[in-house]
Amino acid sequence: MIKLFETVSQQLELKNVDLKPGDKLKIKGVVLHDAERFQIDLGCDADDLALHFNPRFHDDADGAVLVCNSKSDGCWGDEKREIHNPLQRGSDVKIVFKMAGDVFEVELPDGQEVQFPNRVVMDVTSYIRVTGDFKLTGFKIC
């Protein structure tokens, strides 16, 4: 179990993590008052991401939107966009990522669940990055 509380930096990058199907990643934090976007990435490294979770608060096309994607060998896949974005600027949030093998299940603070397929068929997630307009206050793998 890894726990991290009260990071001052607005970026966390972990390598050599061992997230497998059945594991959960719980992230707590505060969306900054002037947030434009933040991202939580799960994969092998920055160029191979099984899940790129990217809440945007002022998207040119859709306004406040949740964008999910994957990246393989540095090339992005097709975005999945969820128009319902329950995350609010200035709010405390808890986001739970469930590794379910062929799909990632993302539980949002309002109970909504977003699913995103494991397109790159990654059995083990060894890289986690949290960056952007988000103050991380809690991090737990269970």
Order of alpha helices (4+ residues) and beta strands (2+ residues): beta-beta-beta-beta-beta-beta-beta-beta-beta-beta-beta-beta-beta
